[in-house]
Amino acid sequence: MPEHIELRISHISTAIHMGTHMDAAAHFIPGGKTIEEYETDHFIGPGVVLDLRREGVIPIDAADLEQASPGIRDGDIVFIWTGYAEKVGSVDIHATGHPHLTEDAARWLVDRGVRLIGIDVFTPDLPGNFRPEGFDWPVHQILLGNDTLIIENLGTNLERVAGHRVDISAVPVRVAGAEGGFVVPLARITD
């Protein structure tokens, strides 16, 4: 290699379920699809970014989704802004908890053909310190069991697109055989 060329190659080793990432069905569903088994169209399309900010371990239920503006259309991609991405690093979210989806909210999304949801917290399920004994991740089970994929830890700046219809591209890194993948979701306002 010529002396005037500097070549750098980085190496990383991390769990897939860190930072902004997408869960595929195989994360919880035996025999479920791994991330590379989904068609690219599953990750791209029209959607909404809902402003459902709330404080604490407050559920987001089907009625909240039904009443949200703009309305969710069949087949949409749905991003939910709870306001918690902005708190990471300043509040111990594991101790204080965060908003979460209810089972009826998960079923409501599935019934409308939503193929992908994103939320700005660690999990759409009840947060860790607040789970009862025998907790079985019902929101993950319902969504992933119906190939409605989940993006966790959506980053900051959701306020820029909240309350709008958007075009979304959220194509994950597709590692063969993986139950999820890192993703940089993009949303462009269309309304």
Phi, psi and omega in degrees: 000137179300147184297332185280357179258127175253125181247128176238138175225122180263155177232134176234152174220117184203163171284146179293332186268045176237151180061200180284118184212166180244136174266129172265168182305322183299345179298326182228342189255116177303128181078003180291161181296144170271167191300325183282351181278352178272141175292149180303326180300338179296335188257358186229134175159186181287154179190192179223154171242113185265134175270096179238044180297139176198162183253136173085194184275069183253128181287150169251113185252180182301322179298321177299317180292319180298322184271352184295152178233134359288160181293148178278130178259156178305133177084000181295159162265136185237121172253138182241123177260109178264347183091004185273341178300324181290342183271343183302129181096338180251342181225142175280089185296331178296324181278320185273342182081180182204165176300157182208160176277149173268168177298321180292330175294317179298315179296321179300316178296315179299317181298337179263008176072020177296127186261346184204131172237152174227145180216148186270033176230176185294330183203146173283348178278172176307133182296153189312309184289356185243009182276137176285165175301140180081010179306132185237026175056056187298323181292315175302315182300314182292309183294303184294330176295345178243020180057030168267104186283162187233126169260127178249153178065040171307140185281192180285176179080009175297333179300336180291335183239357181297141180083015182232157164279142186217161164263133184240138169234120182219059182279120182279163168293125189253086178277126183304129177082000184276149180272007179185185179195150174296149182211145171244096183284141178236140178226130179242126182296134181241350182261000000 
